[in-house]
């Protein structure tokens, strides 16, 4: 990322312009995301999570049908 100083531009304005450009580019967000390696979720945990979500959804639909929501 490169920002050149314009004529009669203060240092603080240059820093502000640089940070704004950096945030808009998404470089900083990507760098923070890559900072720590996340372990992949195991197949069993994914399956259990999906079953839990399905059970919660079923309970919600049942409650909605019964009129308690």
GUVO-169482 format. One line per 2 residues: their letters; for each residue x, y, z of N, C-alpha, C. Coordinates in steps of 0.05 Angstrom, whole numbers, plus 5000, padded with zeros to 4 digits. Last residue first. Example, Ala and Ser with C-alpha at 12.3 -4.5 7.8 and 13.67 -1.06 7.14 Angstrom:
// GUVO-169482
sa = 5257/4955/5142/5273/4979/5143/5258/5001/5157; 5264/4886/5156/5246/4910/5156/5264/4934/5156
END
This chain:
// GUVO-169482
xx = 4097/4614/5412/4116/4635/5406/4102/4660/5397; 4058/4577/5418/4070/4587/5443/4092/4608/5437
xx = 4032/4552/5377/4024/4580/5384/4037/4590/5409; 4045/4505/5354/4027/4504/5377/4018/4532/5387
xx = 4079/4523/5315/4054/4511/5306/4034/4510/5330; 4121/4540/5346/4108/4560/5329/4080/4549/5321
xx = 4138/4492/5368/4128/4513/5386/4112/4534/5370; 4155/4467/5321/4134/4455/5337/4121/4476/5355
xx = 4197/4500/5306/4174/4497/5288/4150/4486/5303; 4231/4492/5349/4221/4519/5344/4196/4517/5327
xx = 4243/4438/5344/4230/4447/5369/4218/4475/5364; 4270/4440/5295/4246/4424/5297/4230/4433/5322
xx = 4314/4471/5309/4296/4481/5288/4269/4466/5290; 4339/4437/5345/4330/4463/5354/4309/4474/5335
xx = 4352/4394/5311/4334/4389/5334/4322/4416/5344; 4387/4419/5275/4362/4407/5265/4342/4403/5288
xx = 4429/4432/5310/4414/4453/5296/4387/4443/5286; 4445/4381/5325/4436/4399/5345/4419/4422/5332
xx = 4463/4361/5276/4441/4348/5289/4429/4366/5310; 4506/4397/5267/4484/4396/5248/4459/4383/5261
xx = 4539/4382/5310/4529/4409/5308/4505/4410/5290; 4551/4329/5296/4536/4335/5321/4524/4363/5321
xx = 4580/4339/5248/4555/4323/5248/4538/4329/5273; 4624/4368/5267/4606/4380/5247/4579/4366/5247
xx = 4646/4329/5301/4636/4354/5313/4617/4368/5293; 4661/4291/5263/4642/4284/5284/4630/4309/5296
xx = 4699/4317/5232/4675/4309/5220/4653/4303/5240; 4729/4374/5266/4728/4346/5258/4700/4339/5247
xx = 4752/4435/5240/4733/4422/5256/4730/4393/5247; 4821/4455/5238/4797/4447/5224/4778/4431/5243
xx = 4847/4507/5277/4847/4479/5271/4820/4472/5257; 4873/4568/5253/4851/4554/5266/4851/4525/5258
xx = 4929/4606/5265/4918/4584/5249/4896/4571/5265; 4930/4676/5267/4930/4651/5282/4917/4630/5265
xx = 4932/4712/5224/4951/4714/5246/4953/4688/5261; 4893/4716/5186/4914/4696/5182/4934/4695/5205
xx = 4863/4759/5204/4850/4732/5202/4871/4710/5200; 4898/4800/5200/4889/4793/5226/4877/4765/5226
xx = 4902/4802/5144/4926/4796/5160/4918/4788/5188; 4849/4816/5130/4860/4790/5121/4885/4783/5137
xx = 4847/4867/5152/4828/4847/5161/4839/4819/5154; 4886/4893/5122/4890/4891/5151/4872/4868/5162
xx = 4865/4892/5070/4890/4879/5076/4893/4874/5106; 4821/4921/5054/4816/4895/5067/4842/4880/5074
xx = 4817/4971/5030/4829/4949/5015/4824/4922/5027; 4798/5003/5071/4781/4998/5047/4791/4974/5031
xx = 4842/5006/5105/4817/4993/5114/4799/4986/5091; 4878/5035/5072/4885/5008/5082/4860/4993/5091
xx = 4852/5083/5066/4857/5067/5042/4863/5038/5050; 4854/5101/5119/4828/5097/5106/4831/5079/5082
xx = 4908/5105/5128/4893/5086/5143/4866/5080/5130; 4920/5146/5090/4933/5120/5088/4916/5099/5103
xx = 4891/5189/5110/4885/5179/5083/4897/5151/5079; 4917/5196/5159/4888/5190/5158/4881/5178/5131
xx = 4968/5209/5142/4964/5185/5158/4935/5177/5157; 4956/5258/5117/4968/5236/5102/4964/5210/5116
xx = 4938/5288/5160/4920/5283/5138/4930/5260/5121; 4985/5291/5190/4962/5277/5201/4941/5270/5180
xx = 5018/5321/5157/5025/5293/5163/5001/5278/5173; 4982/5361/5108/4994/5356/5134/5000/5327/5138
xx = 4997/5384/5044/4981/5365/5060/4996/5359/5086; 5019/5415/5002/5007/5428/5025/4988/5409/5041
xx = 5014/5364/4954/5024/5391/4961/5007/5403/4983; 5011/5297/4982/5003/5318/4963/5015/5345/4972
xx = 5049/5239/4988/5041/5264/5000/5034/5284/4979; 5024/5175/4968/5044/5197/4965/5032/5223/4976
xx = 5018/5111/4991/5004/5137/4989/5025/5159/4988; 5013/5042/4981/5030/5066/4979/5012/5091/4976
x = 5017/4977/5000/5000/5000/5000/5018/5025/5000
END
